[in-house]
Amino acid sequence: MVVPLLALPDASAQYRRLEEAGICLRRSQVYEADQVTRWVADRWKGWVAEVAAAFNHLPVRLFIATLNGDIIGFAAFDVAYLGLFGPTAVDPEHQGKGVGAALLLRSLEAMREAGYLYAIIGDVGPAGFYSRVAGAYSLPAEWPSFTDPDVS
């Protein structure tokens, strides 16, 4: 899917709601690399390499959501390929509270701030979510995918 970053919705009210619920949304810091990577490894082993790669850049290319100091979600961007959003996930116990949407939007805002006009969401799971929250559009099915081993 592709997201036109100049048309992102204003997420300030959404960020305020999370803050009022005690959920902190922020860019992760380099010193948190081990903690965040372990948390992801315990839940989504397939994304550990990309999450670890997010910490190889300054600023770190990963946002986290925390509640009472505990990580409850993350979103990475610009790690597998430049201009690519993901991976991202929220602990199942905290889904449905707007955490995933806020992580998505904050990451896309960071990409826009870095100078991108568009972002690609790769390996899309919930297409309806991305479309509703960020205005993402599906790419033509015949376009090559970064997950295709024959594409280089």
C-alpha positions in Angstrom: 0.0 0.0 0.0 1.1 3.6 -0.5 0.4 6.5 1.8 0.4 10.1 0.6 2.2 11.7 3.5 1.1 15.3 2.7 -2.6 14.2 3.3 -2.1 12.6 6.8 -4.9 13.3 9.2 -4.3 15.4 12.3 -3.6 12.9 15.1 -3.2 15.4 18.0 -6.6 14.4 19.6 -5.6 10.7 19.3 -2.3 11.3 21.0 -4.0 13.3 23.8 -6.5 10.4 24.4 -3.6 8.0 24.8 -1.8 10.3 27.1 -4.9 10.7 29.2 -5.1 6.9 29.4 -1.5 6.8 30.7 0.0 5.6 27.5 3.2 7.2 26.4 4.0 7.3 22.7 7.6 8.2 21.9 10.6 7.6 19.8 12.7 4.8 21.3 16.3 5.6 22.4 19.5 3.8 21.5 20.0 2.6 25.1 16.7 0.8 24.9 17.8 -1.5 22.0 18.2 -4.6 24.1 15.0 -4.2 26.0 12.9 -3.5 23.0 14.5 -6.2 20.9 13.9 -8.8 23.7 10.3 -7.7 24.0 9.7 -8.1 20.3 11.6 -11.5 20.2 9.3 -12.8 22.9 6.2 -12.1 20.8 7.2 -11.7 17.1 10.5 -13.5 16.4 10.3 -12.8 12.7 10.7 -9.1 13.2 13.7 -9.0 15.5 16.3 -8.2 12.8 14.3 -5.2 11.5 13.6 -3.9 15.0 17.3 -4.3 15.8 18.2 -2.4 12.6 16.0 0.5 13.7 18.5 1.2 16.4 21.4 1.5 14.0 20.2 5.0 13.0 20.0 8.4 14.7 17.3 9.3 15.3 16.2 5.8 16.0 13.7 4.6 13.4 11.2 3.1 15.8 8.4 4.4 18.1 7.2 2.6 21.1 4.1 2.9 23.2 4.4 2.3 27.0 2.0 1.9 29.9 3.4 2.3 33.4 6.9 1.9 31.9 6.1 -1.4 30.1 6.3 -1.6 26.3 2.9 -2.4 24.8 3.6 -1.7 21.1 6.1 -0.6 18.5 6.3 0.7 15.0 9.5 0.7 12.8 10.1 2.5 9.5 13.0 2.9 7.1 14.7 -0.3 8.2 14.2 -3.0 5.6 14.1 -0.3 2.8 14.0 3.4 2.8 10.5 4.7 2.5 9.0 1.5 3.9 6.8 1.5 7.0 6.9 -1.6 9.3 7.0 -3.9 11.0 4.5 -2.8 13.7 2.5 -4.6 16.4 0.6 -4.0 19.6 0.4 -6.5 22.5 -3.0 -8.2 22.0 -4.0 -7.1 25.6 -3.8 -3.5 24.5 -5.3 -3.7 21.0 -8.4 -1.7 20.2 -7.4 1.3 22.2 -5.9 3.3 19.4 -2.3 2.5 20.1 -1.6 0.9 16.7 -3.2 3.8 14.9 -1.1 6.3 16.9 2.1 4.4 16.3 1.3 4.2 12.6 0.6 8.0 12.3 3.5 9.1 14.4 5.9 7.0 12.3 4.4 8.3 9.1 4.7 11.9 10.4 8.4 11.2 11.1 8.8 10.0 7.5 7.2 13.1 6.2 9.4 15.2 8.5 12.4 13.4 7.0 11.3 14.6 3.5 9.3 11.8 2.1 6.1 12.6 0.2 4.9 8.9 0.1 5.5 5.9 2.3 5.0 2.3 1.3 3.4 -0.2 3.7 4.9 -3.5 2.9 3.6 -7.0 3.7 0.2 -5.6 4.5 -2.0 -7.4 6.9 -5.0 -5.2 7.9 -5.4 -3.2 4.6 -8.7 -1.7 5.8 -7.0 -0.4 9.0 -4.2 1.3 7.0 -6.7 2.8 4.6 -9.0 4.1 7.3 -6.3 5.4 9.6 -3.8 6.8 7.2 -5.5 7.1 3.8 -3.4 4.3 2.3 -4.1 3.0 -1.2 -3.5 -0.5 -2.5 -0.8 -0.9 -5.1 -1.5 -2.9 -8.2 -1.2 -6.6 -7.5 1.1 -7.1 -10.5 3.8 -4.7 -9.0 6.9 -6.6 -7.7 7.1 -7.0 -3.9 10.1 -6.5 -1.7 9.3 -9.9 -0.2 9.8 -11.6 -3.6 13.2 -13.3 -3.5 13.6 -12.8 -7.3 13.4 -9.0 -6.9 16.7 -7.3 -6.3 
